[in-house]
Amino acid sequence: MISIKPTKQAALVATAMAAGFALLMLPAAWALRGRRPVVLDGIETLDDAVAACRRSGLGGWDLVTYAQRLVYRKFTHYSCRNLGDTPAQAFRRGMGYCTQYNLALKQILERLGYDVKAVFSLRVRVADNPDWTMGHTWLRVTLEGETLDVCAGHADNRPGAVNFVPLAPVLRGSRTIFFLTNLGLILFSGFIDWNALISRQFPPAWMFG
C-alpha cells in the first residue's frame, strides 16, 4: 500500500482546488480575451492614480472625494468575470466588483497618508434599486477625528454620503475574509457562467455591465 505524506497530500489537494477554480473561471476568461487595460486621462495603474491625486493640489476630504471619483470613472464596467484579479490588476483593467474597486481606492488613500479601514455588510439596500438587497464592501476613512463612509461605487457618492444603507451589522474586513468571500463568489459566478454556456443563454446582466 502506498502512503502519501501529509505535506504531499496537502499539496495535491491545493493543486486540485486551484485547477477546479481555474476551470470554473474559464468561460469568464474566454469572454474577456483581448480586452485592453482602461487608460483614463493617462492613468492606467495605481501608481498613476496616486501621482494624479498628488498633482491635484487638493487635501483633506476634497482629496478623498477626488480619489473616489477617479476610481469610479476608471472602473468602466462592473464585473464578476475577473474575480482572480487583485485590486491593482482590476484597477488596471478598469473592471471589477465592490471589493476590488474599493480596495483599490483603499490602497490609493493609504499611500496618500489617510487612515482607512475596509468594512462590509452582508445586506445593504441601494437607493436606486431598493428591491434588491446584497452584500457590499466599502471604506471608512478617518481624518482629524472624523470617520466617514467612502465608496467608489456611484458617481454621486462623496465622503459621508453614500447611495446605500446597511441592513445587517457592519463588520471590519480582513485579507482572509475578503479572500474567502472572493472564492465563494468565484464558485457562484463560475456555476452561472457554465450554466449559461451549456444552455446557450446569456449570463445575468449584473455579472458584467
CORDA-V934721 format. One record per residue. N is the residue number from 1. SS is DSSP state (H for helix, E for strand, L for the rest). PHI is phi in degrees with one decimal (NA if undefined). PSI is psi in whole degrees, 0 to 359 (* if undefined). Layout:
BEGIN
{{N/SS/PHI/PSI} {N/SS/PHI/PSI}}
END
This chain:
BEGIN
{{1/L/NA/133} {2/L/-89.7/127} {3/L/-103.3/141} {4/L/-110.6/127} {5/L/-63.8/149} {6/H/-53.8/321} {7/H/-65.4/320} {8/H/-68.5/323} {9/H/-62.6/315} {10/H/-63.4/321} {11/H/-65.1/321} {12/H/-65.5/317} {13/H/-62.7/314} {14/H/-61.9/319} {15/H/-64.5/318} {16/H/-64.2/319} {17/H/-65.4/316} {18/H/-61.2/318} {19/H/-64.4/321} {20/H/-64.0/315} {21/H/-67.0/323} {22/H/-62.0/320} {23/H/-65.3/319} {24/H/-61.8/325} {25/L/-88.3/359} {26/H/-60.1/312} {27/H/-60.5/323} {28/H/-66.4/316} {29/H/-61.8/321} {30/H/-65.1/319} {31/H/-65.4/331} {32/L/-95.6/3} {33/L/-59.1/140} {34/L/82.0/355} {35/L/-74.8/134} {36/L/-95.2/158} {37/L/-58.0/149} {38/L/-87.1/127} {39/L/-113.4/121} {40/E/-115.8/113} {41/L/50.7/41} {42/L/82.1/2} {43/E/-99.1/119} {44/L/-117.7/317} {45/L/-110.8/172} {46/H/-62.4/324} {47/H/-58.3/317} {48/H/-62.4/320} {49/H/-65.9/316} {50/H/-61.8/317} {51/H/-61.9/319} {52/H/-64.2/320} {53/H/-62.4/318} {54/H/-67.5/324} {55/H/-69.2/338} {56/L/-63.6/335} {57/L/77.8/3} {58/L/-85.1/167} {59/L/-151.0/176} {60/H/59.6/217} {61/H/-70.1/335} {62/H/-63.2/322} {63/H/-71.5/323} {64/H/-60.2/315} {65/H/-61.5/318} {66/H/-61.2/313} {67/H/-64.6/318} {68/H/-62.9/317} {69/H/-71.4/327} {70/H/-61.4/314} {71/H/-65.0/318} {72/H/-57.1/314} {73/H/-69.2/327} {74/H/-69.0/324} {75/L/-83.8/88} {76/L/-75.3/343} {77/E/-132.5/133} {78/E/-77.6/128} {79/E/-145.1/133} {80/L/-110.2/27} {81/L/-108.8/352} {82/L/-122.5/48} {83/L/-68.5/344} {84/L/-80.6/353} {85/L/-76.9/142} {86/L/-70.7/165} {87/H/-54.6/321} {88/H/-65.9/319} {89/H/-67.8/319} {90/H/-63.9/321} {91/H/-60.2/316} {92/H/-63.9/319} {93/H/-67.0/329} {94/L/81.1/28} {95/E/-154.0/150} {96/E/162.8/184} {97/L/-114.7/184} {98/H/-54.1/317} {99/H/-64.0/320} {100/H/-70.3/311} {101/H/-72.1/325} {102/H/-78.1/330} {103/H/-72.8/331} {104/H/-64.5/316} {105/H/-61.4/321} {106/H/-58.4/315} {107/H/-63.5/321} {108/H/-62.9/310} {109/H/-65.2/321} {110/H/-63.6/322} {111/H/-70.4/341} {112/L/-89.6/0} {113/L/98.4/11} {114/L/-87.8/153} {115/E/-89.6/110} {116/E/-128.5/136} {117/E/-125.8/138} {118/E/-90.2/134} {119/E/-130.3/166} {120/E/-152.1/160} {121/E/-136.8/144} {122/E/-74.5/344} {123/E/-147.2/126} {124/E/-131.4/155} {125/E/-108.1/125} {126/E/-90.8/136} {127/L/-58.6/318} {128/L/-90.9/7} {129/E/-151.8/65} {130/E/-65.3/342} {131/E/-81.6/348} {132/E/-112.1/112} {133/E/-105.0/146} {134/E/-157.9/172} {135/E/-79.6/156} {136/E/-154.4/146} {137/E/-114.0/136} {138/E/-149.6/191} {139/E/-120.9/154} {140/E/-123.5/118} {141/E/-108.6/133} {142/E/-112.1/127} {143/E/-141.4/120} {144/L/52.6/44} {145/L/83.1/357} {146/E/-107.1/131} {147/E/-115.1/125} {148/E/-128.4/150} {149/E/-74.9/137} {150/E/-134.9/133} {151/L/-149.4/133} {152/L/-93.0/20} {153/L/-90.3/357} {154/L/-149.8/143} {155/L/-61.8/328} {156/L/-90.4/356} {157/L/-64.3/147} {158/E/-148.2/164} {159/L/-53.8/123} {160/L/88.6/355} {161/E/-139.8/94} {162/L/-112.9/164} {163/L/-92.1/25} {164/E/-146.0/161} {165/E/-129.3/127} {166/E/-65.9/136} {167/L/-107.9/354} {168/L/-129.8/166} {169/L/-53.4/144} {170/L/-90.2/124} {171/E/-116.8/150} {172/E/-72.9/133} {173/L/-86.3/164} {174/L/-149.5/166} {175/H/-59.2/319} {176/H/-64.2/314} {177/H/-61.7/313} {178/H/-68.2/327} {179/H/-64.6/313} {180/H/-66.7/321} {181/H/-61.5/319} {182/H/-64.9/320} {183/H/-61.7/318} {184/H/-61.9/321} {185/H/-69.7/326} {186/H/-62.3/316} {187/H/-60.0/312} {188/H/-65.1/309} {189/H/-68.8/324} {190/H/-63.0/319} {191/H/-61.7/316} {192/H/-63.8/317} {193/H/-62.8/314} {194/H/-66.2/321} {195/H/-62.7/319} {196/H/-66.0/321} {197/H/-65.5/314} {198/H/-67.4/321} {199/L/-86.4/1} {200/L/56.5/45} {201/L/-122.0/166} {202/L/-83.5/142} {203/L/-66.6/161} {204/L/-59.2/151} {205/H/-61.8/331} {206/H/-67.5/344} {207/H/-74.2/333} {208/E/-159.8/116} {209/L/-174.2/*}}
END
